[in-house]
Amino acid sequence: MLMLLERLRFTWWNSGLTPPRGKSRGTANSYASCFQVLDEIVGVSDFIGLCEVGHEDMDALNAYADAINWELLPLLKKTPSNKSYFDHAVLFNPLVMGIKFERNIFSVMGNSYLKAGQHLKVTTKSYANPEFHIFLSHWPSKILDQTMQRNFVAQALREAVQQLLENGEKVILMGDYNDSPHSHLMNVQLQSTKCYEAVLSSVKSILYNPFWKLTTGRRGYTHLENDIKSLSSGTNYYSGLNPEAIRWQSFDQIIFSGSFLGPSEWYLDEPRTQIIDTAAINRLFSNKSHVDHFPVTAQVVRP
């Protein structure tokens, strides 16, 4: 039996603290709800990528990081036009890894700079100090009919990772993409798929998206079922009906380069890939707090 030499646990969460183009929701109650969610995910994480955080939230998040002996890396960097900023931050365990900011990734459309993602380099504090390239993204909403903008950012992110894939680097994408894993945007433009064979046949180009498989219920319907809501699966609930007739959206995803599949030093431990929808977080959903996304997590291991 192989012994586990090392594991790294990556988590993503849209915190909802400061919505794009909105004011901070940073009341005492909002921070209390935020910290309840973080308490649920810190124990299963080494790296937590956040979005929908703003400048007004940094003091509270710094205090939380200090309390658990972690570090906070704010990534609230402005676009060249100074009209908007990336709403990302990272909480991480400094005993496990160090993080270096690499660059912002934009797509230019007319006079607008569209935020495609932010590139970080993670170096573990273990044997040989292996490096991972992490890309955080929070893409424009589908609700606002920003189809063209979303196409531009998908292309920009794809171009940003291509050279790393060709070099065989370990690449992880995470974010709120505001689209389903099986959408044209994610499947074709970003070139991510659920198919192992497709990834292994084109390791230097096709990405693997394990969250594709989490868009459906974990068990099927039978005549004995009396809790229909529990059959659904997703990370964000939309109460209305959209053209796809889907209420539970799987917008939050973590995607991997093919270097984590097949013969490799590091492997995706896919059974650990999950939506963190604990009872405590579910209560925040039902209590109509600002929390409206479940976190997602995934683990890679070196046996």
QUIQUI-V596702 format. One record per backbone hydrogen bond with DSSP energy under -1.0 kcal/mol. CO is the residue of the C=O (numbers start at 0). NH is the residue of the N-H. If there is no record, write none. Layout:
co->{CO;CO}
nh->{NH;NH}
This chain:
co->{5;7;8;8;9;10;11;12;16;18;24;26;27;28;29;30;31;32;33;34;35;36;37;40;41;45;46;47;48;49;50;51;53;54;56;57;58;59;60;61;62;63;64;65;70;72;74;76;78;83;86;87;88;89;90;91;92;92;95;97;99;102;104;104;106;108;111;113;116;117;118;118;119;120;121;122;123;125;129;131;132;133;134;135;136;141;145;146;147;148;149;150;151;152;153;154;155;156;157;160;161;162;163;164;169;170;171;172;173;174;175;179;182;183;183;184;185;190;192;194;195;196;198;201;201;206;207;208;211;221;227;228;234;235;241;246;248;248;250;252;254;255;256;257;259;266;267;268;269;273;274;277;278;279;280;281;282;283;284;294;295;296;297;298;299;300;301;301}
nh->{301;299;45;46;297;48;295;50;24;21;26;30;31;32;33;34;35;36;37;38;39;40;41;43;44;92;10;90;12;88;14;17;56;57;60;61;62;63;64;65;66;67;69;68;91;89;76;85;81;78;52;74;49;72;47;70;95;96;124;122;120;118;115;116;113;111;108;106;104;135;101;102;133;99;131;97;125;128;123;121;171;119;173;117;175;144;149;150;151;152;153;154;155;156;157;158;159;160;161;164;165;166;168;167;132;256;134;254;136;252;138;182;186;187;188;189;191;206;208;198;199;200;201;204;205;192;255;211;214;224;230;231;293;248;244;237;234;235;176;174;172;207;259;260;267;300;269;271;272;296;276;281;282;283;284;285;286;288;287;275;11;273;9;268;7;266;4;5}
